[in-house]
Amino acid sequence: MAILAALLAMTLIQTPAMHDDGAVMDHEAMAKPLPKVAMVHFLGGFKSPVQAAKQWVITSQDDFEKYWVEGQGLDAKDTPTNVDFTTNSLIAIHLGLRPTTNYAVFVKSIVKTPDGGWMVNYVEQIPRPLAVEVKRPSSPWVIVEVPLGPGIVQFHGVKKSVKYPPVLDNPPVIVGDPVVHPNGDE
């Protein structure tokens, strides 16, 4: 029995950790938490013309104006000008069209990846079981402001049923239609 336990222990020690895609993970990288990137919630809302999920990395006022037209359906001349693109950039995440108003999106964290890029981890809030739903389509979106960063930005989203609103260090400014909570409050 002791020999069997020893063989099992050796197998576990020598078995490399794997990513979901089967690639072997670096044990040293696994041991260290990835450094976080500072972020501030810039804007967010529940109504936009974006019909399918889409993300933007905005690094200039020109990019922001193009986004403002495509992502918000508003005139480029109305684009906010309070971002210093010499030191900061914006990351926008749109979920696309959802069937009710019980959906939202928020950025949980942004971390530096071992390859020098960034991973934006966001949560798509989905309706809680038995939640009262307003049967009106929504298209949730959020924008966060971050320091200028690398050219490689990856996005990782998860769907999660969470109590609204999520607890955030820097709550977003909400624009567009108000959220109607199950208890009727806005």
N, C-alpha and C positions, 0 to 999 in steps of 0.2 A: 504494500500500500504506500509506503514511504517513497518507493521508486516512482510510482505513478504520480504522486503529488509533486515530486521533484521534476519529472518530465513535463507536467502541466505548467509548472511555474516557469521553466526554461522557455517553453513555447510562448507563454504570455509575455515574457520579458523580451523575446526576440521578434515578436510580431509587430511590424511597424504600424503606426496609426495611419489611417487612410482618410482622405477627403471623400466627399460624397461621390466624386467622379472616379475614385479608385487611385488617384495620385497619392504617393507616399508623403506624409507630413514630416517636416523637420522637427525632431523632438525638442531642440533648443528653442525654436520659435513657439512651440506649443506651451512651453513653460512660462514664457513671458507674456503678460497682457499687452495687447497692442496699444500704442499711445493714442490718446484721443485728440481730435482736432477741435479747437474752440469754435463754437457756433452761436449765433443769436437768431432767434425766430424773427423773421422780417415781416412777412404777411402770410395770410392763409384765408381760405374761404371754402364755400360749398357750391359755387356756381361758376362755370367757365365754359367756353365753347369747345373745349377739348373733349372729344368723344371716346378716344382710346388712351390707355395708359401711356404716359410719355414723361421723360425727364430732360432737364436742360442744365448745363453748366454755363453760367453767364459771366463773362470776364471783361465786358466793356459796356459803355453806355449804349453804343450801337447795337450790341447783342441784346441788351435789356429792352431797347425799343422794339426790336424784331420780336422778342418774346412777348412783350406787352400787347402787340397786335395779334399774334397767333395764340398765345396762351390765355389772354384776358379778353380778346375781342374789342379792345379799346384803341383809341387813336394814339399814335406814337408820341404826339406832342404832350400827352397826359402822363407819360412815363415818369415815375418818381426820379428825382435827381439827387437823392440824399445818400448815395453809395459812392464811396471813394474807390474807384476801380484800380487805382495805382497800388492799393494795399489789400483790397478785399475783392471777393467775387460772390456770386449768388448761386444757389442750387435750388431749382424748382422741381417739384414732383407733382404730377397730376395723375389721379387715378382713372380718369375717364368717366364715362356715364355709368351711374349706379341707379338701381330702380327706386330707392327711397332716400329720405333725408337722414337715415341713421348711419351713414358712412362718414368717415373722416380719415385724414392722414396726418401723421406727425413723424418728425425725424427723431429717432431714439438716440442715435449717436453717429459720429463720423470718426473713423479710426484710420491711422496710417498703416498700410499693409507692408509686409516684408519686402515687396518689390518696389517700394517707394511711392506707390499710388495711394489712393484713398478708397475706403469702403463706406458708403452711406447706408446706414441701417435704418429703415423706416418701417412704420407699422400702419397697415390699413385697418382701421377700426371697422369691424363688421357688426351688424345688429346682434344684440344679446338675445339669447333664447327668450321667447315670450315677450319681447319688447314691443311696445306700441309703436307702430311704424306709420309715418305719414307717407302715403303712396304718391309721392311727387319725386320725379327724378332729381338727382344731384350729381355734381361732378367735382368732388373734393380736390383741393390742392393746397400746397404749402411751399413757402420760399424761406430758406435760411441763408443768413449771411455768414461767410467764412473768410479766413485769410486767403490770399492768393495761394494756390496750391499746384499740385502736379497736373500734367496733362491727362493722366489716367485716373478716371473716377469710375468706380463700379457701384452699382446699386443692388441692395439686397432688401427685399420687402417680405414681411410676414403678415398674414391675416390673423387678427386677434379680436376676440370679443372683450372689450374693456369698458369700464364704467366711464361715461363722459362727464366732464372733460378729463383727459389724461393729466397727470401731475407732471408739469414741465418746469425746468429752472427758469426759463424765459418764455412765458406764454405768448403765443402768436397774437397779432392783431387780426381780428376776423373781419373780412369784408364780404359783401354780397348778402345773400339771404341769411336771416338769423336761423339758428338751430332751435327747433322745438323739441324740448325734452319730454320724456314720457309723462312727467307730472304736469305738463302744460306750460312750464316756465320757459322763457327765452334766454 
